[in-house]
Amino acid sequence: MSPVKAAPFDPAALAARFEGAGAKAGFRTEVFGSADNCPLFALTKRTPGPRPRIYLSAGSHGDEPAPPRALLALLESGALDARAVWFLCPILNPDGLSRGTRENAGGLDLNRDYRHLNSPEVRAHVGWLRRQPNFDLAVCVHEDWESKGFYLYELNPDKRPSLAEALTAAAARVCPIDMSPEIEGREAKAGIIRPLFDPPSREKWPESIYLQVNHTRLSYTIETPSSLPLETRVEALRAVLGKAIDLAVRAKR
């Protein structure tokens, strides 16, 4: 839980901005559910030809307003262009976002529900995910009320070329890196956490583990410190996502 309640905002209005910006950029809106009078939706753009399939998500914690805004800023800037096949799920917890709370209206942390699927939001999201192809890269975008700086989790069980150092370097140009030797109870090095990938040992799955088990072999969860101004957090997330996209495109060539 965050120490204070985040400032709420209107998820339906934000969804309308995503849909409008997506339509201008050639994206299709795919609605797979609703919550708090706001659609649960994905924006997809299936560019033909050999392109990396990139999945980006945000908004599963309603007290983290920077991630959806960072995705919207990328979309409106034209950064999500024909270099990739895109899958965006930018507002996964409208109830939480409208209240400024981590959990949904039922008090569930959606980012711990991807094993048991107790919440209607996660059931709807997983139903949509099951209809998609595998992703070359998945990035779950978050922020952390307790962190000292930017950090990330890398799930890379096949030991593919890591993006982690390049992503933290991109963040460092905008905000501090959390240099703690332990973050969230896990060993960390220069803002990078590489947890043991052992899904059966986890009772509650975050989205990243579900994705790793079912949809991708390379994923990152990126976290900015909520103590920074909102604009700085958004800028840092945009920088990291931009670098991740560039590297994924380069690896596909």
The 8 nearest C-alpha neighbors of each residue, nearest first, counted from 0:
[[1, 2, 101, 3, 100, 144, 102, 62],
 [0, 2, 3, 144, 4, 62, 101, 145],
 [3, 1, 0, 4, 144, 145, 5, 62],
 [4, 2, 1, 5, 0, 144, 62, 100],
 [3, 5, 99, 100, 6, 62, 1, 2],
 [6, 4, 99, 62, 7, 3, 100, 63],
 [5, 7, 99, 4, 8, 62, 98, 64],
 [8, 6, 99, 97, 98, 96, 5, 9],
 [7, 9, 97, 10, 96, 6, 99, 98],
 [8, 10, 12, 11, 97, 13, 7, 96],
 [11, 9, 13, 12, 93, 14, 97, 8],
 [12, 10, 37, 14, 13, 9, 15, 36],
 [13, 11, 15, 14, 10, 9, 16, 37],
 [12, 14, 10, 16, 11, 15, 17, 9],
 [13, 15, 11, 17, 16, 12, 10, 18],
 [16, 14, 18, 12, 13, 17, 19, 11],
 [17, 15, 13, 19, 14, 18, 20, 12],
 [18, 16, 14, 20, 15, 19, 21, 71],
 [17, 19, 21, 15, 16, 20, 22, 14],
 [20, 18, 16, 22, 21, 17, 15, 23],
 [19, 21, 17, 23, 22, 18, 75, 16],
 [22, 20, 26, 18, 24, 19, 23, 17],
 [21, 23, 25, 26, 19, 24, 20, 18],
 [22, 24, 20, 21, 25, 19, 26, 18],
 [25, 23, 21, 22, 26, 20, 77, 80],
 [24, 26, 22, 23, 21, 44, 27, 43],
 [27, 25, 21, 44, 22, 43, 24, 42],
 [26, 28, 43, 42, 44, 29, 22, 25],
 [29, 27, 42, 41, 30, 18, 26, 40],
 [28, 30, 41, 40, 42, 27, 31, 43],
 [31, 29, 40, 39, 32, 38, 28, 41],
 [30, 32, 40, 39, 123, 29, 127, 124],
 [33, 31, 39, 30, 123, 38, 40, 34],
 [32, 34, 38, 39, 37, 36, 35, 31],
 [33, 35, 37, 36, 93, 94, 38, 39],
 [34, 36, 94, 37, 93, 33, 97, 38],
 [37, 35, 34, 33, 38, 11, 93, 10],
 [36, 38, 11, 34, 35, 33, 93, 10],
 [39, 37, 33, 40, 32, 30, 34, 36],
 [40, 38, 32, 33, 31, 30, 91, 37],
 [39, 41, 30, 29, 31, 38, 88, 28],
 [40, 42, 88, 29, 87, 28, 43, 30],
 [41, 43, 28, 87, 27, 26, 86, 29],
 [44, 42, 86, 27, 85, 26, 41, 87],
 [43, 45, 26, 85, 84, 46, 27, 25],
 [44, 46, 84, 47, 85, 43, 83, 26],
 [45, 47, 84, 44, 81, 83, 48, 50],
 [48, 46, 45, 49, 50, 84, 81, 83],
 [47, 49, 50, 46, 45, 84, 83, 51],
 [50, 48, 47, 51, 251, 252, 83, 46],
 [49, 51, 83, 48, 84, 82, 52, 251],
 [52, 50, 83, 135, 251, 84, 53, 248],
 [51, 53, 84, 134, 135, 83, 85, 50],
 [54, 52, 136, 85, 134, 137, 51, 135],
 [53, 55, 137, 86, 87, 85, 136, 138],
 [54, 56, 87, 138, 137, 139, 88, 86],
 [57, 55, 88, 139, 89, 87, 140, 138],
 [58, 56, 89, 140, 67, 66, 59, 90],
 [57, 59, 90, 91, 60, 92, 67, 89],
 [58, 60, 91, 92, 57, 109, 110, 61],
 [61, 59, 101, 58, 62, 63, 102, 92],
 [60, 62, 96, 95, 101, 100, 99, 63],
 [61, 63, 99, 100, 101, 5, 60, 64],
 [64, 62, 61, 60, 65, 142, 141, 66],
 [63, 65, 66, 62, 67, 68, 61, 58],
 [64, 66, 68, 233, 63, 67, 69, 232],
 [65, 67, 69, 68, 57, 140, 141, 64],
 [68, 66, 70, 57, 69, 89, 58, 65],
 [67, 69, 71, 65, 66, 70, 72, 233],
 [68, 70, 233, 66, 72, 71, 67, 237],
 [71, 69, 73, 67, 68, 72, 74, 66],
 [70, 72, 68, 74, 73, 69, 75, 67],
 [71, 73, 69, 75, 70, 74, 76, 68],
 [74, 72, 70, 76, 71, 78, 75, 69],
 [73, 75, 71, 72, 76, 77, 79, 78],
 [74, 76, 72, 77, 73, 20, 71, 78],
 [77, 75, 73, 74, 78, 72, 79, 71],
 [76, 78, 79, 74, 75, 80, 73, 24],
 [77, 79, 73, 80, 76, 74, 241, 75],
 [80, 78, 77, 74, 73, 81, 85, 83],
 [79, 81, 78, 82, 77, 83, 24, 74],
 [82, 80, 83, 46, 79, 84, 50, 44],
 [81, 83, 80, 50, 248, 84, 51, 79],
 [84, 82, 50, 51, 81, 85, 52, 46],
 [83, 85, 52, 45, 46, 44, 51, 50],
 [86, 84, 44, 53, 43, 83, 52, 54],
 [85, 87, 54, 43, 42, 53, 55, 41],
 [88, 86, 55, 42, 41, 56, 54, 89],
 [87, 89, 56, 41, 90, 40, 55, 57],
 [88, 90, 57, 56, 67, 58, 87, 91],
 [91, 89, 58, 92, 57, 88, 93, 67],
 [90, 92, 59, 58, 89, 93, 39, 57],
 [93, 91, 59, 95, 94, 58, 90, 61],
 [92, 94, 96, 95, 10, 34, 97, 35],
 [95, 93, 103, 35, 97, 92, 96, 104],
 [96, 94, 61, 100, 103, 98, 92, 93],
 [95, 97, 61, 99, 93, 98, 94, 7],
 [96, 98, 7, 8, 94, 95, 9, 99],
 [99, 97, 7, 95, 96, 100, 94, 61],
 [98, 100, 7, 5, 62, 96, 61, 6],
 [101, 99, 62, 95, 61, 98, 102, 4],
 [100, 102, 60, 61, 62, 95, 108, 0],
 [103, 101, 108, 107, 106, 100, 95, 60],
 [102, 104, 95, 94, 106, 105, 107, 92],
 [105, 103, 106, 94, 102, 95, 107, 35],
 [104, 106, 103, 107, 102, 118, 108, 94],
 [105, 107, 102, 103, 104, 108, 101, 109],
 [108, 106, 102, 103, 105, 109, 118, 104],
 [107, 109, 102, 110, 111, 101, 103, 106],
 [110, 108, 112, 111, 107, 59, 121, 102],
 [109, 111, 205, 108, 112, 206, 59, 113],
 [112, 110, 205, 204, 203, 109, 108, 113],
 [111, 113, 109, 116, 114, 110, 115, 204],
 [114, 112, 204, 116, 205, 206, 115, 209],
 [115, 113, 204, 112, 116, 203, 209, 202],
 [114, 116, 117, 112, 113, 203, 204, 202],
 [117, 115, 112, 122, 113, 118, 114, 121],
 [116, 118, 115, 112, 119, 122, 121, 113],
 [119, 117, 120, 121, 116, 122, 109, 112],
 [120, 118, 122, 121, 123, 117, 116, 32],
 [121, 119, 123, 118, 122, 124, 91, 92],
 [120, 122, 124, 123, 118, 119, 116, 125],
 [123, 121, 119, 125, 116, 124, 120, 126],
 [124, 122, 126, 120, 121, 125, 32, 31],
 [123, 125, 121, 127, 126, 122, 120, 128],
 [126, 124, 128, 122, 127, 123, 121, 129],
 [125, 127, 123, 129, 124, 128, 122, 130],
 [126, 128, 124, 125, 129, 130, 123, 31],
 [129, 127, 125, 131, 130, 126, 124, 214],
 [130, 128, 126, 127, 131, 125, 132, 213],
 [129, 131, 128, 127, 132, 126, 125, 133],
 [132, 130, 128, 129, 133, 127, 214, 134],
 [133, 131, 134, 130, 214, 129, 128, 52],
 [132, 134, 214, 215, 131, 135, 52, 213],
 [135, 133, 52, 215, 136, 53, 214, 132],
 [134, 136, 52, 51, 53, 215, 133, 217],
 [137, 135, 53, 134, 217, 218, 54, 215],
 [138, 136, 54, 218, 55, 53, 219, 134],
 [137, 139, 219, 55, 218, 220, 140, 54],
 [140, 138, 220, 56, 55, 57, 219, 221],
 [139, 141, 57, 221, 66, 220, 56, 138],
 [142, 140, 222, 66, 221, 139, 63, 57],
 [141, 143, 222, 223, 224, 63, 225, 144],
 [144, 142, 224, 145, 146, 225, 222, 223],
 [143, 145, 225, 1, 146, 224, 226, 142],
 [146, 144, 143, 147, 224, 225, 1, 226],
 [147, 145, 224, 148, 143, 144, 177, 149],
 [148, 146, 177, 224, 145, 149, 176, 175],
 [149, 147, 177, 176, 175, 224, 146, 223],
 [148, 150, 223, 176, 177, 222, 224, 175],
 [151, 149, 190, 222, 191, 177, 221, 176],
 [152, 150, 221, 191, 220, 222, 192, 190],
 [151, 153, 192, 220, 219, 193, 191, 221],
 [152, 154, 219, 193, 155, 218, 192, 151],
 [155, 153, 218, 217, 156, 219, 193, 152],
 [154, 156, 217, 158, 157, 153, 216, 159],
 [155, 157, 158, 154, 196, 216, 217, 159],
 [158, 156, 159, 155, 216, 217, 154, 160],
 [159, 157, 156, 155, 160, 161, 217, 154],
 [158, 160, 157, 161, 155, 217, 156, 216],
 [161, 159, 158, 162, 155, 250, 157, 163],
 [160, 162, 163, 159, 164, 158, 155, 153],
 [161, 163, 165, 164, 166, 160, 243, 246],
 [162, 164, 166, 165, 161, 167, 191, 153],
 [163, 165, 167, 166, 162, 168, 161, 191],
 [164, 166, 168, 163, 162, 167, 169, 242],
 [167, 165, 169, 163, 239, 168, 164, 162],
 [166, 168, 170, 164, 169, 165, 171, 163],
 [169, 167, 171, 165, 166, 170, 164, 172],
 [170, 168, 166, 167, 171, 239, 172, 238],
 [171, 169, 167, 235, 172, 168, 173, 239],
 [172, 170, 168, 174, 173, 169, 175, 167],
 [171, 173, 170, 169, 174, 168, 235, 175],
 [172, 174, 171, 235, 170, 234, 231, 175],
 [173, 175, 171, 170, 172, 235, 176, 148],
 [176, 174, 148, 171, 149, 177, 173, 147],
 [177, 175, 148, 149, 190, 178, 171, 150],
 [176, 178, 148, 190, 147, 149, 179, 150],
 [177, 179, 189, 190, 176, 180, 188, 148],
 [178, 180, 181, 177, 182, 187, 190, 188],
 [181, 179, 187, 186, 188, 178, 182, 189],
 [180, 182, 186, 187, 185, 179, 184, 183],
 [183, 181, 184, 185, 187, 179, 186, 180],
 [184, 182, 185, 181, 186, 146, 187, 145],
 [183, 185, 182, 181, 186, 187, 180, 192],
 [186, 184, 181, 182, 183, 187, 192, 194],
 [185, 187, 181, 180, 192, 182, 184, 188],
 [188, 186, 192, 180, 181, 191, 190, 182],
 [187, 189, 191, 190, 180, 192, 178, 186],
 [190, 188, 178, 191, 187, 177, 176, 179],
 [189, 191, 150, 177, 188, 178, 176, 187],
 [192, 190, 188, 151, 187, 189, 150, 152],
 [193, 191, 187, 152, 194, 151, 153, 186],
 [192, 194, 153, 152, 154, 191, 195, 187],
 [195, 193, 192, 196, 185, 154, 152, 153],
 [194, 196, 197, 193, 154, 156, 198, 192],
 [195, 197, 194, 198, 156, 154, 155, 208],
 [196, 198, 199, 200, 195, 201, 194, 208],
 [197, 199, 200, 201, 196, 208, 204, 212],
 [200, 198, 201, 197, 202, 196, 204, 203],
 [199, 201, 198, 197, 202, 203, 196, 204],
 [202, 200, 198, 199, 203, 204, 197, 114],
 [201, 203, 200, 204, 199, 114, 198, 115],
 [204, 202, 111, 201, 114, 112, 205, 113],
 [205, 203, 113, 111, 114, 112, 208, 201],
 [204, 206, 110, 111, 207, 208, 113, 112],
 [205, 207, 209, 208, 110, 113, 210, 204],
 [206, 208, 210, 205, 209, 211, 139, 218],
 [209, 207, 211, 210, 206, 205, 204, 212],
 [210, 208, 206, 212, 211, 207, 113, 213],
 [209, 211, 214, 207, 213, 208, 212, 215],
 [210, 212, 208, 215, 209, 213, 216, 214],
 [213, 211, 209, 210, 208, 214, 215, 198],
 [212, 214, 210, 211, 209, 215, 133, 129],
 [213, 215, 133, 210, 211, 134, 212, 216],
 [216, 214, 211, 134, 217, 133, 210, 135],
 [215, 217, 211, 155, 218, 156, 157, 214],
 [218, 216, 155, 136, 215, 154, 137, 135],
 [219, 217, 137, 154, 138, 136, 153, 216],
 [218, 220, 153, 138, 152, 221, 139, 154],
 [219, 221, 139, 152, 151, 138, 140, 222],
 [220, 222, 151, 140, 141, 219, 150, 139],
 [223, 221, 142, 141, 150, 149, 151, 143],
 [222, 224, 149, 142, 232, 143, 148, 225],
 [225, 223, 143, 148, 146, 226, 142, 149],
 [224, 226, 144, 227, 143, 142, 223, 232],
 [227, 225, 224, 144, 228, 145, 146, 147],
 [226, 228, 225, 224, 231, 229, 232, 230],
 [229, 227, 231, 230, 232, 226, 225, 233],
 [230, 228, 232, 231, 233, 65, 227, 225],
 [229, 231, 233, 232, 228, 234, 65, 227],
 [232, 230, 234, 228, 233, 229, 235, 227],
 [233, 231, 229, 235, 234, 230, 223, 65],
 [232, 234, 69, 230, 236, 65, 231, 235],
 [233, 235, 231, 237, 232, 236, 230, 238],
 [236, 234, 238, 232, 170, 237, 173, 233],
 [235, 237, 239, 233, 238, 234, 240, 69],
 [236, 238, 234, 240, 235, 239, 69, 241],
 [239, 237, 235, 241, 236, 240, 169, 234],
 [238, 240, 236, 242, 166, 241, 237, 169],
 [241, 239, 243, 237, 242, 238, 236, 244],
 [240, 242, 238, 244, 239, 243, 237, 245],
 [241, 243, 245, 239, 240, 244, 246, 238],
 [244, 242, 240, 246, 241, 245, 247, 239],
 [243, 245, 247, 241, 242, 246, 240, 248],
 [244, 246, 242, 248, 243, 247, 249, 241],
 [247, 245, 249, 243, 248, 244, 250, 242],
 [248, 246, 244, 250, 249, 245, 243, 251],
 [249, 247, 245, 251, 246, 250, 51, 244],
 [248, 250, 246, 247, 251, 252, 245, 244],
 [249, 251, 247, 248, 252, 246, 51, 245],
 [252, 250, 248, 249, 51, 247, 50, 49],
 [251, 249, 250, 248, 49, 50, 51, 247]]
